[in-house]
Amino acid sequence: MVVDQNDPTENEYVTRRIVRQVATVTDTAATELPPLGRLLDVDALDELFPPNGRGNCCVSFRYAGTEVEVNEEAEIEVTPLGDSQ
């Protein structure tokens, strides 16, 4: 499991952070992952969790063999599917 803490001084969209963390967890180049936009509306997700801010909700979904959770603090938790917790 990898947790990415939101850094409000960084101006980075949550979708970019998700792809980077999933690439790390799966040991796959980000460019080799399936496009996140085929799974969900990336613009809507970025609006829910704006850069330099907090989100209005929590979301979770499966992507590229992982479970991704984003909390209201815009912290991202990525867990490989099948890992015991």
N, C-alpha and C positions, 0 to 999 in steps of 0.2 A: 504494500500500500504506500502511496505517495500523497502527501498533503502539500498543496501550494497555498501559502498564506498570501492574502491580498495585500499588496503594497500600494497605498494610496498615492505615493509619490511617482509611481510608474503610470504612464498613460497607455496601457495595453488592454486591448479588448479581451474579455473573458474567453471568447472562442479560440483566440490564439494561445492563451494559457492552457486551455483544455488540450488542444492538439499537442502542444509541447510536452505536457505531463503524460499523456497517453503514449507518446513516442518514447519517453523515458521508461515508463513501466513495462512496455512491451518490447523494448530494445529494438525499435524500428525507426527508421528515418521518417520524420514528419511528412515528407513528400511521398512516402510509400503507403501511408495510411489512406483509407477510403475518405473521400471528401465529406467533411462533417455536414455540409449543406445538403447532402443526399438523405441525411437522417432527420434533420430538424431545420427550422428557420433560424439561421445564424444571426440575421439582423434582429429578429425578435429577442433572441437570447442576449445579444449585446445590449439591447435596450433595457432588458430586465436587470442587467448587471453592468452599469456604465463604468468606464474607466474612472479611476479616482473616486469611486463611490461605493455605496452599499447597494445590495439588491433589495427587492421588495418581496422576495419569496425564496423558496428552496426548490431545486429541481434535481432530478436524477434520471439517468438513462444509461443504456448499454451502448458501447461504441468500441469497435475494433478489439473485441475480446476482453473488455473491461467494464466495470460498473463505475460511472462517473457521478459524483454528487457535488453540487454547488450550493453552499448555504447562504443565508442572508448577509453574511459578512463578505461574500464573494470568495470564500476559501474553497478550493477545489480538492476533492479527495478522489483518487483514482485507485481502484482495486482490481487486480486481475480476476476474471471470473474463475470460479473453482477454488480460489484460495479460502482456507478456513480462517475464520476471524476469532 
